[in-house]
Amino acid sequence: MHYCYSYLERRMPKNFLVAFRLYYLNLNVTDNKVFNKYWNESEIHFIEKDLDK
């Protein structure tokens, strides 16, 4: 499992901005796909340094 990216999302009912970190477990070692759904849907997304160690 490795860190891919973080994204911010507004959570109801109090309209808080919450940071989520996406970690990905790829069982097919020859394939380097990343799940990009939340990256594409979120307005604020970023990659944090030093989390994949």
N, CA, C and O atoms as a GROMACS GRO file, in nm:
protein
  212
    1MET      N    1   0.086  -0.116   0.000
    1MET     CA    2   0.000   0.000   0.000
    1MET      C    3   0.091   0.123   0.000
    1MET      O    4   0.189   0.130   0.074
    2HIS      N    5   0.056   0.220  -0.085
    2HIS     CA    6   0.135   0.342  -0.088
    2HIS      C    7   0.043   0.464  -0.103
    2HIS      O    8  -0.069   0.454  -0.151
    3TYR      N    9   0.094   0.576  -0.060
    3TYR     CA   10   0.022   0.702  -0.064
    3TYR      C   11   0.018   0.753  -0.208
    3TYR      O   12   0.119   0.750  -0.278
    4CYS      N   13  -0.100   0.800  -0.252
    4CYS     CA   14  -0.114   0.855  -0.387
    4CYS      C   15  -0.132   1.006  -0.384
    4CYS      O   16  -0.055   1.079  -0.447
    5TYR      N   17  -0.235   1.055  -0.313
    5TYR     CA   18  -0.262   1.199  -0.308
    5TYR      C   19  -0.360   1.229  -0.197
    5TYR      O   20  -0.419   1.138  -0.139
    6SER      N   21  -0.378   1.357  -0.169
    6SER     CA   22  -0.475   1.405  -0.070
    6SER      C   23  -0.572   1.497  -0.141
    6SER      O   24  -0.538   1.559  -0.242
    7TYR      N   25  -0.692   1.506  -0.088
    7TYR     CA   26  -0.792   1.596  -0.146
    7TYR      C   27  -0.880   1.651  -0.034
    7TYR      O   28  -0.898   1.587   0.069
    8LEU      N   29  -0.935   1.770  -0.058
    8LEU     CA   30  -1.022   1.835   0.040
    8LEU      C   31  -1.167   1.826  -0.009
    8LEU      O   32  -1.196   1.839  -0.128
    9GLU      N   33  -1.256   1.805   0.087
    9GLU     CA   34  -1.398   1.789   0.055
    9GLU      C   35  -1.481   1.853   0.164
    9GLU      O   36  -1.445   1.844   0.282
   10ARG      N   37  -1.590   1.917   0.130
   10ARG     CA   38  -1.682   1.975   0.229
   10ARG      C   39  -1.775   1.866   0.278
   10ARG      O   40  -1.836   1.794   0.199
   11ARG      N   41  -1.785   1.854   0.411
   11ARG     CA   42  -1.870   1.752   0.472
   11ARG      C   43  -1.987   1.818   0.541
   11ARG      O   44  -1.970   1.916   0.613
   12MET      N   45  -2.104   1.766   0.519
   12MET     CA   46  -2.227   1.817   0.577
   12MET      C   47  -2.256   1.741   0.705
   12MET      O   48  -2.206   1.629   0.719
   13PRO      N   49  -2.332   1.791   0.797
   13PRO     CA   50  -2.422   1.906   0.790
   13PRO      C   51  -2.356   2.037   0.833
   13PRO      O   52  -2.419   2.143   0.819
   14LYS      N   53  -2.234   2.034   0.884
   14LYS     CA   54  -2.174   2.157   0.937
   14LYS      C   55  -2.082   2.226   0.837
   14LYS      O   56  -2.020   2.327   0.869
   15ASN      N   57  -2.074   2.173   0.716
   15ASN     CA   58  -1.997   2.234   0.608
   15ASN      C   59  -1.849   2.251   0.642
   15ASN      O   60  -1.789   2.354   0.611
   16PHE      N   61  -1.791   2.149   0.707
   16PHE     CA   62  -1.649   2.149   0.739
   16PHE      C   63  -1.568   2.107   0.617
   16PHE      O   64  -1.612   2.023   0.539
   17LEU      N   65  -1.450   2.166   0.602
   17LEU     CA   66  -1.356   2.123   0.499
   17LEU      C   67  -1.267   2.015   0.560
   17LEU      O   68  -1.198   2.040   0.658
   18VAL      N   69  -1.268   1.894   0.502
   18VAL     CA   70  -1.198   1.779   0.557
   18VAL      C   71  -1.095   1.730   0.456
   18VAL      O   72  -1.124   1.722   0.336
   19ALA      N   73  -0.975   1.698   0.503
   19ALA     CA   74  -0.869   1.644   0.417
   19ALA      C   75  -0.873   1.492   0.423
   19ALA      O   76  -0.875   1.433   0.530
   20PHE      N   77  -0.873   1.429   0.306
   20PHE     CA   78  -0.866   1.284   0.293
   20PHE      C   79  -0.736   1.248   0.224
   20PHE      O   80  -0.693   1.317   0.132
   21ARG      N   81  -0.674   1.139   0.269
   21ARG     CA   82  -0.554   1.086   0.203
   21ARG      C   83  -0.592   0.956   0.136
   21ARG      O   84  -0.656   0.870   0.196
   22LEU      N   85  -0.553   0.942   0.010
   22LEU     CA   86  -0.582   0.820  -0.064
   22LEU      C   87  -0.457   0.733  -0.064
   22LEU      O   88  -0.352   0.771  -0.116
   23TYR      N   89  -0.471   0.615  -0.007
   23TYR     CA   90  -0.366   0.514  -0.012
   23TYR      C   91  -0.417   0.404  -0.103
   23TYR      O   92  -0.536   0.372  -0.102
   24TYR      N   93  -0.328   0.345  -0.182
   24TYR     CA   94  -0.368   0.249  -0.284
   24TYR      C   95  -0.289   0.120  -0.267
   24TYR      O   96  -0.166   0.121  -0.255
   25LEU      N   97  -0.361   0.010  -0.265
   25LEU     CA   98  -0.298  -0.121  -0.259
   25LEU      C   99  -0.317  -0.187  -0.395
   25LEU      O  100  -0.429  -0.225  -0.431
   26ASN      N  101  -0.209  -0.201  -0.468
   26ASN     CA  102  -0.214  -0.260  -0.601
   26ASN      C  103  -0.160  -0.402  -0.593
   26ASN      O  104  -0.042  -0.423  -0.566
   27LEU      N  105  -0.246  -0.500  -0.617
   27LEU     CA  106  -0.206  -0.640  -0.609
   27LEU      C  107  -0.138  -0.688  -0.738
   27LEU      O  108  -0.074  -0.793  -0.738
   28ASN      N  109  -0.153  -0.613  -0.846
   28ASN     CA  110  -0.088  -0.646  -0.971
   28ASN      C  111   0.039  -0.561  -0.982
   28ASN      O  112   0.032  -0.444  -1.020
   29VAL      N  113   0.153  -0.619  -0.949
   29VAL     CA  114   0.278  -0.541  -0.940
   29VAL      C  115   0.327  -0.489  -1.074
   29VAL      O  116   0.408  -0.397  -1.077
   30THR      N  117   0.281  -0.545  -1.184
   30THR     CA  118   0.325  -0.498  -1.316
   30THR      C  119   0.243  -0.380  -1.364
   30THR      O  120   0.277  -0.318  -1.465
   31ASP      N  121   0.135  -0.348  -1.294
   31ASP     CA  122   0.045  -0.240  -1.334
   31ASP      C  123   0.061  -0.122  -1.239
   31ASP      O  124   0.054  -0.141  -1.117
   32ASN      N  125   0.081   0.000  -1.291
   32ASN     CA  126   0.103   0.118  -1.207
   32ASN      C  127  -0.015   0.214  -1.212
   32ASN      O  128   0.005   0.336  -1.206
   33LYS      N  129  -0.136   0.164  -1.224
   33LYS     CA  130  -0.253   0.249  -1.228
   33LYS      C  131  -0.277   0.316  -1.093
   33LYS      O  132  -0.243   0.262  -0.988
   34VAL      N  133  -0.336   0.436  -1.097
   34VAL     CA  134  -0.373   0.509  -0.977
   34VAL      C  135  -0.521   0.542  -0.989
   34VAL      O  136  -0.568   0.580  -1.096
   35PHE      N  137  -0.594   0.528  -0.880
   35PHE     CA  138  -0.737   0.559  -0.877
   35PHE      C  139  -0.754   0.710  -0.875
   35PHE      O  140  -0.728   0.774  -0.772
   36ASN      N  141  -0.797   0.769  -0.986
   36ASN     CA  142  -0.802   0.914  -1.002
   36ASN      C  143  -0.940   0.975  -0.986
   36ASN      O  144  -0.957   1.093  -1.016
   37LYS      N  145  -1.037   0.902  -0.940
   37LYS     CA  146  -1.174   0.955  -0.929
   37LYS      C  147  -1.180   1.080  -0.840
   37LYS      O  148  -1.235   1.182  -0.882
   38TYR      N  149  -1.124   1.073  -0.721
   38TYR     CA  150  -1.132   1.186  -0.628
   38TYR      C  151  -1.041   1.300  -0.671
   38TYR      O  152  -1.072   1.417  -0.644
   39TRP      N  153  -0.930   1.269  -0.738
   39TRP     CA  154  -0.843   1.374  -0.792
   39TRP      C  155  -0.920   1.455  -0.895
   39TRP      O  156  -0.911   1.578  -0.896
   40ASN      N  157  -0.994   1.389  -0.981
   40ASN     CA  158  -1.068   1.458  -1.087
   40ASN      C  159  -1.192   1.530  -1.034
   40ASN      O  160  -1.228   1.635  -1.087
   41GLU      N  161  -1.256   1.478  -0.931
   41GLU     CA  162  -1.380   1.537  -0.880
   41GLU      C  163  -1.357   1.650  -0.780
   41GLU      O  164  -1.442   1.738  -0.767
   42SER      N  165  -1.245   1.650  -0.710
   42SER     CA  166  -1.222   1.751  -0.607
   42SER      C  167  -1.163   1.878  -0.667
   42SER      O  168  -1.084   1.874  -0.762
   43GLU      N  169  -1.202   1.990  -0.609
   43GLU     CA  170  -1.147   2.118  -0.654
   43GLU      C  171  -1.007   2.140  -0.599
   43GLU      O  172  -0.922   2.199  -0.665
   44ILE      N  173  -0.984   2.091  -0.477
   44ILE     CA  174  -0.854   2.109  -0.411
   44ILE      C  175  -0.791   1.972  -0.389
   44ILE      O  176  -0.842   1.892  -0.310
   45HIS      N  177  -0.683   1.945  -0.458
   45HIS     CA  178  -0.610   1.819  -0.440
   45HIS      C  179  -0.461   1.849  -0.445
   45HIS      O  180  -0.417   1.945  -0.508
   46PHE      N  181  -0.384   1.766  -0.377
   46PHE     CA  182  -0.240   1.791  -0.366
   46PHE      C  183  -0.169   1.664  -0.326
   46PHE      O  184  -0.231   1.567  -0.282
   47ILE      N  185  -0.038   1.664  -0.344
   47ILE     CA  186   0.047   1.551  -0.306
   47ILE      C  187   0.136   1.596  -0.191
   47ILE      O  188   0.213   1.692  -0.204
   48GLU      N  189   0.126   1.527  -0.079
   48GLU     CA  190   0.209   1.559   0.037
   48GLU      C  191   0.342   1.485   0.025
   48GLU      O  192   0.347   1.372  -0.022
   49LYS      N  193   0.448   1.549   0.068
   49LYS     CA  194   0.581   1.489   0.060
   49LYS      C  195   0.609   1.404   0.184
   49LYS      O  196   0.556   1.430   0.292
   50ASP      N  197   0.693   1.303   0.167
   50ASP     CA  198   0.745   1.218   0.274
   50ASP      C  199   0.637   1.132   0.342
   50ASP      O  200   0.652   1.099   0.460
   51LEU      N  201   0.530   1.096   0.272
   51LEU     CA  202   0.430   1.009   0.332
   51LEU      C  203   0.442   0.865   0.284
   51LEU      O  204   0.383   0.774   0.343
   52ASP      N  205   0.517   0.842   0.179
   52ASP     CA  206   0.528   0.708   0.121
   52ASP      C  207   0.660   0.643   0.158
   52ASP      O  208   0.729   0.587   0.072
   53LYS      N  209   0.696   0.649   0.286
   53LYS     CA  210   0.824   0.589   0.328
   53LYS      C  211   0.800   0.481   0.429
   53LYS      O  212   0.895   0.419   0.476
   0.00000   0.00000   0.00000
